[in-house]
Amino acid sequence: MVDQNKPIETDASPAEVTVGVDGPYASARRVIARELDAMLSHVDDGASAALVTALRDARRIFVAGAGRSKLSVEGFAMRLTHLGLHAHVAGDVTTPAIGPGDLLVVCSGSGETPTSVVMAENAAEAGARITAVTANADSRLARQADLVVHLAEYSQDHEPDCSIQFVGTLFEQGALLFFDSLVLAYERLHDVDPREMLASHTNLE
């Protein structure tokens, strides 16, 4: 969720942004791809490896988020199910009680989204471990977590906190790709058969 108390910082209006000779749409696609590459190249591999291990060792995995961050982490829960893991989305009517041995993965750009922070607090009180995937490593959510994956926003030139996209957009895009990279890494590290993953896909569509 966007931190609405944080001022929007920009050095140029949309009309002043150079779009290049190939037009605004190709330029926008190029900027987004470069920003994503800059962001993901700064993710700590140790934190990624720790999260893959936590996923493997968890009794059950719960995911939580708000807004577009929730959409990113819900897609992750679906892939975790395909990997053969027991995954649930917090807030769904069929989600069971969390407890010892379980892992809660909370995705929040600001790390200050009230519902996400409260979920982490409740999960910790119930004995579960917490992983925070956030752009704000000094947030309430990060301080509550056992493991923090810092998805910091960068410009296409690797300048920190200088994304040209609207506030929060790069984090949400990057979170989706980060989660997908974890899934692929998990497949390779644990020799998961893609045919078995496909067999776990829903047949109620």
Protein Blocks (a to p, Z undefined) as FASTA:
>chain_A
ZZfkbccddfbdfklpcgbjnojklmmmmmmmmmmmmmmmmpcfklmmmmmmmmmmpmbd
cdddehjllmmmmmmmmmmmmnopacddehiaklccddehiacddddfklpafklmmmmm
mmmmnopacddddfblkbfklmmpmbdcddddddfkopghiafbdehklmmmmmmmmmmm
mmmmmmmmnopafklmmmmpcckZZ
